[in-house]
Amino acid sequence: MTRLTARFWVDAYLARLRFQDIPAFVTSHGDDTAGAVLVKLNTLDGQAQSFHRSYDLMSGMRKWIEHASGAEADVDAAIRRQQEFDPDLWVIEVEDRQGHHLLDEPGLE
């Protein structure tokens, strides 16, 4: 299975969000080739969630799982801790009051 570069995936994800009129921003630019990607969903009510990709050992498929959730400040702190551990990390912030992040759509795993 061919793996997409991090930069290619991020650009495609941002384009899909723009197509749905969902604001999103790169808040931390990671390694273009092999950087991991973390997505923060800001619901603009003081709450947030973050997600990272993981492998489902049973199916061998990639899927998005929750990294942190709760008060936005707490999620931001969890993201900063992850960045200290992984300086090549991309962070994408999605802003949507209804909680749409599109990570559960085909092609984004």
C-alpha positions in Angstrom: 0.0 0.0 0.0 1.4 3.4 -1.0 1.5 5.9 1.7 0.7 9.6 1.0 3.0 12.3 2.2 1.8 14.3 5.2 1.7 17.5 3.1 -0.4 15.9 0.3 -2.9 14.5 2.9 -3.1 17.9 4.7 -3.6 19.8 1.4 -6.4 17.4 0.4 -8.1 17.5 3.8 -8.1 21.4 3.8 -9.5 21.4 0.3 -12.3 19.0 1.3 -13.1 21.2 4.3 -13.1 24.4 2.2 -15.5 22.6 -0.3 -17.9 22.1 2.7 -17.4 25.7 3.9 -15.8 24.6 7.1 -13.0 26.9 8.3 -9.7 25.2 9.0 -6.1 26.3 9.6 -2.7 24.8 9.8 -1.5 25.9 13.3 1.7 23.8 13.3 3.5 22.8 10.1 5.1 19.4 10.5 7.5 17.4 8.4 6.2 17.4 4.8 7.0 13.8 4.1 6.5 11.8 7.2 5.0 14.1 9.9 2.1 12.8 11.9 -1.2 14.8 11.7 -3.3 15.8 14.7 -6.7 17.5 14.0 -8.3 19.8 16.6 -12.0 20.4 16.4 -13.0 23.7 18.0 -16.8 24.0 18.4 -16.4 27.7 19.4 -18.1 27.2 22.7 -15.1 26.7 24.9 -14.9 23.0 24.1 -12.7 21.1 21.8 -11.5 17.7 20.7 -8.4 16.5 19.1 -7.9 13.4 16.9 -5.0 11.4 15.6 -4.7 8.5 13.2 -4.1 5.0 14.5 -4.0 1.5 13.0 -6.8 -0.9 13.8 -4.9 -4.1 14.4 -7.9 -6.3 13.6 -8.6 -4.8 10.2 -5.2 -3.4 9.4 -6.9 -0.2 8.4 -6.1 3.3 9.6 -8.7 5.2 11.6 -9.0 8.4 13.5 -9.3 8.2 17.3 -9.8 10.8 20.0 -6.6 12.2 21.4 -8.2 14.6 23.9 -11.5 16.3 24.6 -13.0 18.8 27.0 -12.3 22.5 27.7 -10.3 24.0 24.8 -7.5 25.1 27.1 -7.1 21.4 28.3 -7.1 20.2 24.7 -4.5 22.8 23.7 -2.3 21.7 26.6 -2.6 18.0 25.4 -1.6 19.1 21.9 1.4 21.1 23.3 2.5 18.0 25.2 2.3 15.9 22.0 4.3 18.6 20.1 7.1 18.3 22.7 7.2 14.6 22.1 6.9 14.9 18.3 8.4 18.1 16.7 7.4 16.9 13.2 3.7 17.0 14.1 1.2 18.8 11.9 -1.7 20.4 13.8 -4.9 21.4 11.9 -7.6 23.4 13.7 -11.1 23.0 12.4 -13.8 25.4 13.5 -17.4 24.2 13.3 -20.2 24.8 15.9 -21.9 21.5 14.8 -18.8 19.5 15.3 -18.2 18.5 11.7 -14.6 17.5 11.0 -15.1 15.1 8.0 -12.6 12.6 9.4 -15.2 9.8 9.2 -15.6 10.3 5.4 -14.2 7.9 2.9 -10.7 8.7 1.7 -9.6 10.5 4.9 -8.5 7.6 6.9 
